[in-house]
């Protein structure tokens, strides 16, 4: 029955003849392992076509959605991590196989006449493969691809006469954006693959005409009867060699994908990861870091990103370092162009009696080229590593080089942190403007930078147990001297912070660094003996309270029990830290009672200056009347986002520090209704216009969430993810 079906198919299609042409090709000299590289290249290119088509089903070529769609493929689409990983490592594998194939060709002398046309087609395929790698690098629209593409297009602009036009054609506008991405996408999925297919077909047709290069096939014409002596059919031995080599190459690619170079997703508390035998363990393995890396979303406002090309282009990156300034054309145009021209001319040295010389020259040029490429790549890796490479054998010991490498590694580490954070926060979605907006409004990363730039000139922020960052923020001058002039907010609002404040208000952690100009009864600055403003300690009311507490403990008549009072201060600290919770979540009645009893106790003198909501239960009904003095800040909801927000926007308000205030207000001056709010703000005698600094609502909320370790993303003042 099978024979009958096959006969029917052969009668209508000539399939037997096609199979004969494919598998019964004569190989002069017999099957060889060294002939497998071409088949491996065709195999990997086929994988690239298949995985590329699958990626196209989920990819969105838009600057606002490209990164999000790749994130979806990597982390949410079933086996998307595998498809993308094979495509990613497939491009790198093709570069390695091309190098091996080129080396095998020149060693065999297969670039010499009459095979020179096939050699030129091979150079064309090499150029198109590099073009595919370059254009594909940008498509994830992540930091790595974005900045590497900027470097590449800027290099292209140095080409004489046509450089600026080439860059403009590639970029598609005055800046890198949607048009840049769509043009690279069109090149990557349409124009370049079509060119590759055409050249591969021509390459195979001409190869079949001339056959493999061997001692029994010197003139490259397998159709001549004398060249068939010693020939062996492609099937089965050479086909087996090719298939086995392709499987080894695929296994290496698959191994790299399964090893994983991505960023793992942090599982929410209480959620168990799927078991090894469960479907999602493998379908969603991208969440465990399997597959290819995905950097943070592209953001043009991060010019300090440590841009580097893929490893197979590092030699060009290193070459540019030797030709700075006006010499840049040498490294970007003349040397690469000269090398390609030399490769194209190699077959011409093999005509007639020059064939032996041409064979030797081809091997010398290609091997020398590979050695130089390898050396430049190693030098590029060395320059980026302060400890050198190859176990320290290759290291640049110059002081400036080491400093440069240390800065680079620090930038790489910071970029990796951002990439991991981006992968995690995008699991809950990204803004329609693009993934970069999720990072710009992320308290965990952008919040710290905002704190350092907007608050960090005065305040420090010390690392606490459980914090993900490694270093505390301490404002210092260029000589390393601490220049902080306000409180350390690292554990602000926590029981530890309050307890430390109660113990020593003038500690550097609290009010010790706060200084102010001494003023007389009329509000005029008091001058010292040199005629300068006399600087004194600021915010001393709390230290005065502490002195009163200490005196009460040693007075002769009815002294306060110190140990008992310290325990009461512990209760006050815990109770105030509890104030940061929403009122309906404060269920610990014992803690509330202990804290309120200690706070409102006469000998502790807390309520003399501070007011706070007090929990009152009357006939089963709970009310929260405000009780206490008004000399100090109102401590209702102390340490919460609302309390901090009021402190940032209006520190001179009577509910905060009033006339004692020394802190500028940070407010948004734009938006509906802000004119009236600003007028009320300026009319407050404690808030002079000169003490107001512009700060957007989103910036303020990111700083607040950074301080509270609330790392939900902020968008329009509200979280994206709940």
PEFENQUI-V23927 format. One line per field, one symbol per residue. ss: DSSP state (2 for helix, 1 for strand, 0 for the rest). phi: phi as a letter, one per 20 degrees, with the letter a starting at -180 (. if undefined). A space follows every 10 residues. Layout:
# PEFENQUI-V23927
ss: ???
phi: ???
This chain:
# PEFENQUI-V23927
ss: 0222222222 2220222222 2220011000 0022222222 2222222222 2222220000 0000022222 2222200002 2222222222 2222222222 2222222200 0000022222 2222222222 2222222220 0122222222 2222220000 0022222222 2000000222 2222222222 2222222222 2222222222 0000000000 0000222200 0112222222 2222222222 2222222220 0000000000 0000000022 2220222200 0000001000 0000000000 2222222222 2000222222 2222222222 2222222222 0222222222 2222222222 2222222222 2220000010 0001000022 2222222222 2222222222 2222222200 0000222222 0000022222 2222200001 1000000000 0010010000 0100000100 0000222222 2220000000 0000111010 0000101000 0010111000 2222222222 2222000000 0222222222 2222222200 0022200022 2222222220 0222000000 1111111100 1111111100 0000000000 2222222220 0000000222 0000111000 0002222222 2220000022 2111002222 2222222200 0001100110 00
phi: .fffffffff fecmffffff ffddffdgnn fbffeeffff ffffffffff fffffffced fcfecgffff ffffddfgmf gfffffffff ffffffffff ffffffffmf eegeefffff ffffffffff fffffffegf ldggfffffg fffffffefg megfffffff fmrfbfafff ffffffffdd ffffffffff gffffffffe mfebfecfem cfefgfeefm fcfgedffff gfffffffff ffgffffffn cedfefffgn defffgeegf fdfdfgfenf nefcffgfbf ecfefffbff gfdfffffff fecflfefff eecffgffff ffffegffed flfegfffff fgffffffff ffffffffff fffecfemcl lnfdbeefgf ffffffffff ffffffffff fffffffeoc fffpffffff deffdfffff ffeedffdee befdgnffee cfecfcefen efcfcbfedg cgneffffff fffbgefgfd dfeecbefce fenefeeefe negeecfdle gfffffffff fffdffdlff ffffffffff ffffffffff fggfdedeff fgfffffffe fgfelfffdd dafdfcdcln eeccfecpec fdffeflgne ffffgfffeb feffeddlfe fcefedceed ofnfffffff fffffecfgf ddcfbfffgf fffffffele effdbmncff de
